[in-house]
């Protein structure tokens, strides 16, 4: 079990700087989106991983919105394996754009390519996508062989049984046998958060709904999620995998945010 950090707040030209920051903050591993791996190349990514002594936990897919995107992900799976990624996280298409059969086909083909390359495929349930709510997560996990779950605290929060309270442990209990990898981020809900959530679930992507929903994601401890309960529930469920902190909306002082979040999570796991 280790603690990782994503490079989501770093541009593709800054991946080496991101790894330097992540190592300086004492993280064990890193997650990088495939669209930031491609321009850097597998050789450079591998060199930086060695230089900064980081494990490559997960490569996150591009958004799977088209047949071309699926084909690119299938073609890139050997590169994903080559940089040592244990997992590939699959980002589903936007809500309401494709039927269930199409989504199943796309996820299945990417999963098959991942397994063939020696990488474990994960579905990343995500607000405003085709795999958003608990029943949808269950459906695709059951429908596709070898697909496991990337469970995300912030993206589960709006659809959990205890919303708007910060207890998301019902998601851990429901999917305990499927969770292979965990994203940690907090949510500080805006006043109309539930209305924004409902609009996105109805595929109403008005700019205000999108901005207010996703800007509610914040640093660990600055929102409502009970991370002590998250850690206890996962430990009780026997989870012994990695935890990766995924911070969004913090475009300045990236090193400071990386360290603050590491310290917050370490205080919980070391308690």
Protein Blocks (a to p, Z undefined) as FASTA:
>chain_A
ZZdddfklpcfklmmmmmmmmmmnopabdcddfklmmmnopmlmmmmmmmnopacfbacd
dddfbfklmmmmmmmmmmmmmnopabdcdddddehkacfklmmmmmmmmmmmmmmnopac
dddddehiablbfmlmmmmmmmpghiacdddfklmmmmmmklcbfbfklmmmmmmmmmgb
dcdddddddfklmmmmmmmmnopacfklmmmmmmmpccehiambdfklmmmmmmmnopab
dcddddehilghklmmmmmmmmmmmmmmmZZ
